[in-house]
Amino acid sequence: MKKLVFITVGIMPMIASCFQGNSAKDLDSKTTIIGAGASFPAPLITAMADEYRTYTDKKVTVNYQSIGSGGGVRQFVEQTIMFAMSEAYLEDEVLESIETSTGGKAFNIPITLADVVPIYNIPGVDKGLVFNSDVLAGIFLGRIIRWDNPEIKELNPGVDLGPLPITVVHRSDGSGTTNLWTSYLSQVSDEWKDLVGSGTSVRWPVGVGGSGNEGVAGAVMNSPGAIGYTSLSYALLNNMSYGYLVNSSGNVIEPGFESTTEAANIEIPEDTRVLFTNTSSPRGYPVAGFTWILVHENLDKNKAVKSREEAVELIRFLVWAITEGQELAEPLGYARLPETVVKRDIGMIARIKWMGEDIGQQVLDEFELLGNHS
């Protein structure tokens, strides 16, 4: 493996000029890149796909199906798609099975930061209702059943909260969004941890299910008194009321770009497999984490990747998505990647191969994202 030495100038401005000089003009035929998985990043990856198709003069199409993290990971392991997306990183057991079947690793490459917010439908109440960990755990455990509960009213003095019954809405499919939400509840509530636990799919104590972030959002919008959880981007796109959370430092935090990025102000391991829900950062939003693109190290062993050309175009799209493509994040309600995380991504992309050939590193060299190396 060649040693990576990053050049010192900023990554984002440099990648734009490099792509303008290379990727689009070098394509000789049309290529389709196929992915599936989490619904949370679907608006972002769709916008990226549209922009990238235009950027490559319609010669590269990215086809992404929003089927939930569980379905995406399953298809990724079965090698029916080129990449998957999830807010839950691949566990050791899954990574070991992939290494056994492909002879190589699978990489968890962050593409954006996920923030999961409580959304609600209370007539006359706009965004900004304050929740703490005890209230959220109580609601989703079925202990707090009406909106005029004293614990909620204490956090929201002056807000008119009538005796409207609470209807809990949760995901019915395997979901990285659920993984973040339940990981947070497990960290802040021993009762939740013991009775329910965390994961992409759990046995919910109460409530009704919706498929995808869009399904949960739709069920909440159509049910006065309902509460659910979804990404901030979905709440913004659908003009939904969403709550603020009291974090571990006791501060009321409005979800947003700065507070979500601040939550990630921790040491990031090389493989990026880390959750930072219930962050210790005083200004950090407590239900936040990465959304990862999952990709095989040995792309020739992925049955969905039919040729070296397809493998190269997949890598080119990955590089574009974590660099120039980040410009699309904030306008759609997503937090862009910190440059420290982009460097972690580049380190993993450099290890992607086709029949033993270091095509990941070749693509990075093509776009001058690596400096002198040996």
Number of C-alpha atoms within 10 A of each C-alpha: 8 10 11 16 13 17 12 8 9 11 18 18 11 15 19 15 12 14 20 13 13 13 18 18 12 9 15 9 9 12 16 15 20 18 24 28 31 30 29 30 26 20 18 24 24 16 16 22 21 16 16 21 17 14 15 19 13 15 17 24 20 19 15 20 19 22 19 29 30 22 20 27 25 15 18 25 20 13 17 17 24 24 26 29 36 30 32 26 27 17 9 9 9 14 17 16 13 20 16 11 13 17 13 18 19 23 23 25 27 25 29 26 23 29 32 25 27 23 27 29 24 22 12 8 14 14 18 16 20 21 22 20 19 14 17 19 22 16 20 24 19 17 13 20 18 18 21 18 15 11 15 21 18 12 15 15 10 8 14 14 18 14 12 16 14 23 25 26 26 26 26 19 20 23 30 29 34 27 24 27 24 25 22 25 25 22 15 19 16 13 14 21 16 10 13 17 21 21 19 22 19 17 11 19 13 15 18 15 17 18 19 25 27 18 18 23 26 15 22 25 21 10 16 16 21 22 26 26 25 27 26 25 25 25 23 13 11 13 12 18 20 28 21 21 24 18 23 19 14 11 15 19 21 22 23 18 19 14 20 27 22 20 24 25 14 12 9 15 10 13 16 19 17 16 20 22 25 23 24 18 18 17 21 29 35 32 28 30 28 27 24 26 22 25 26 27 26 22 28 18 18 22 13 20 20 13 12 16 15 19 23 19 19 24 23 19 20 20 24 20 20 24 22 18 23 19 15 18 23 14 10 16 21 25 25 23 19 15 14 10 20 21 16 17 22 22 22 21 25 24 20 27 23 18 11 11 13 18 21 25 24 18 21 20 14 16 22 17 24 22 13 11 9 8
